[in-house]
Amino acid sequence: MKANLSTRFFGLELKSPVIAASSSMTGNPEQIRKIAEAGAGAIVLKSIFEEEIYQAMQEELSLRDELHNDPEYLDYFDYVIKEDNLRKYVKLITDTKAAVSVPVIASISCTTSSEWVLFAKKLQEAGADGIELNLFIVPSDCNRSSDFHEHFYFETVTKVLESVTIPVSVKISHYFSNLAGMARKLSQTGIAGITVFNRFFAPDIDVENERIVAADVLSSENEYLLPLRWTGILSGKIDCDLAGTTGIHSAETALKFLLAGASAVQVASVLYEKGPEAITEINNGIENWMNEKGYHSIVDFKGKLNLMNAKNAVAFERVQFMKYFGEKAF
Ligand SMILES: Cc1cc2nc3c(=O)[nH]c(=O)nc-3n(C[C@H](O)[C@H](O)[C@H](O)COP(=O)(O)O)c2cc1C
């Protein structure tokens, strides 16, 4: 029997576990059509960014003259800019829905739980099959407690869940003091899935010019180990589905995530490097491996090597190299 690649993520049946992650690649319906044709199980659209809306407001404010410096005018621009961003995003959803038959997931990227997350309802009305929340705050303020930061996640998720009926999933970072506990608590809010871990803009340092610069925008193929470890740890312990992202560039890496307990993987960088065919290649690789191993469906091996099932699963929790150094006689 031929291997069946279907899986469940975002609370939806997907024909493949390979999902096109949110990026500028998924901000254009024509490009999205090619990605869907290449075999993506779902498309997560480029995010609508809270920060972008805020930035547009700042630009508008810097352009206008003193005469308009009154709160009513400010409110007006706040409203117009939000509406404009939203209108463009709604069009992206409707155009994409017309272009592809796979699930289309809208993405909201937010750093505050302000009232605008309620726009989620408009994204549902536009036809989105689900919503992914890209939640991130850099916990850099020493005066704030972890509770303070975590509150933002629960408040945002609760507000969005209250305003829509389509599945909501969350893409998180690893910046939590109690990651496993936090993931479990989030999974109990009613969300359909958690994706580990988002890869954000990272600062680097140019030593020649003594300047802070942007690190590589695209991931490299050896960046998958951190999300892989946490997929293995969280799989089977949280009350919603799990997906992996960051550094997944090949079928082999995708299979590692499935074996560690992910229901799906999200890819972005490899789409920039190889184009939509990268998804066909990963799907073919997964299918060939399943055929060789005699697996008929993803659930036959999903989580086989997670913290609960693998013989040497303790490796997921191990952090020191002591034994290795001992054996190698360092
Ligand atoms: C150019 C680029 C743009 C991205 N834009 C978004 C975005 O709008 N929203 C979001 O949640 N993630 C965004 N991401 C993150 C990806 O969705 C993904 O989580 C991350 O890149 C890790 O996957 P990868 O290693 O396959 O690139 C972007 C990534 C790249 C490379």
The ligand as a MOL file (V3000), in Angstrom:
LIG
                    3D

  0  0  0     0  0            999 V3000
M  V30 BEGIN CTAB
M  V30 COUNTS 31 33 0 0 0
M  V30 BEGIN ATOM
M  V30 1 C 11.9920 36.4420 4.8640 0
M  V30 2 C 11.1760 35.8600 5.9850 0
M  V30 3 C 9.9790 36.4890 6.3510 0
M  V30 4 C 9.2370 35.9810 7.4290 0
M  V30 5 N 8.0530 36.5910 7.7510 0
M  V30 6 C 7.3010 36.0740 8.7600 0
M  V30 7 C 6.0310 36.6260 9.0760 0
M  V30 8 O 5.5300 37.5590 8.4270 0
M  V30 9 N 5.3530 36.0830 10.1340 0
M  V30 10 C 5.8300 35.0200 10.8480 0
M  V30 11 O 5.1540 34.5410 11.7710 0
M  V30 12 N 7.0160 34.4530 10.5380 0
M  V30 13 C 7.7460 34.9520 9.5360 0
M  V30 14 N 8.9450 34.3590 9.2220 0
M  V30 15 C 9.4000 33.1940 10.0040 0
M  V30 16 C 9.0260 31.8920 9.3020 0
M  V30 17 O 7.6260 31.7380 9.2300 0
M  V30 18 C 9.6230 30.6660 10.0140 0
M  V30 19 O 8.9710 30.4660 11.2520 0
M  V30 20 C 11.1190 30.7980 10.2640 0
M  V30 21 O 11.7750 31.4190 9.1730 0
M  V30 22 C 11.7600 29.4460 10.5260 0
M  V30 23 O 11.6300 28.5730 9.4320 0
M  V30 24 P 12.8130 28.3450 8.3430 0
M  V30 25 O 14.0090 27.9190 9.0690 0
M  V30 26 O 12.2530 27.3110 7.4240 0
M  V30 27 O 13.0160 29.6670 7.6570 0
M  V30 28 C 9.6920 34.8380 8.1350 0
M  V30 29 C 10.8770 34.2100 7.7280 0
M  V30 30 C 11.6060 34.7010 6.6680 0
M  V30 31 C 12.8680 33.9850 6.2510 0
M  V30 END ATOM
M  V30 BEGIN BOND
M  V30 1 1 1 2
M  V30 2 1 2 3
M  V30 3 2 2 30
M  V30 4 2 3 4
M  V30 5 1 4 5
M  V30 6 1 4 28
M  V30 7 2 5 6
M  V30 8 1 6 7
M  V30 9 1 6 13
M  V30 10 2 7 8
M  V30 11 1 7 9
M  V30 12 1 9 10
M  V30 13 2 10 11
M  V30 14 1 10 12
M  V30 15 2 12 13
M  V30 16 1 13 14
M  V30 17 1 14 15
M  V30 18 1 14 28
M  V30 19 1 15 16
M  V30 20 1 16 17
M  V30 21 1 16 18
M  V30 22 1 18 19
M  V30 23 1 18 20
M  V30 24 1 20 21
M  V30 25 1 20 22
M  V30 26 1 22 23
M  V30 27 1 23 24
M  V30 28 2 24 25
M  V30 29 1 24 26
M  V30 30 1 24 27
M  V30 31 2 28 29
M  V30 32 1 29 30
M  V30 33 1 30 31
M  V30 END BOND
M  V30 END CTAB
M  END
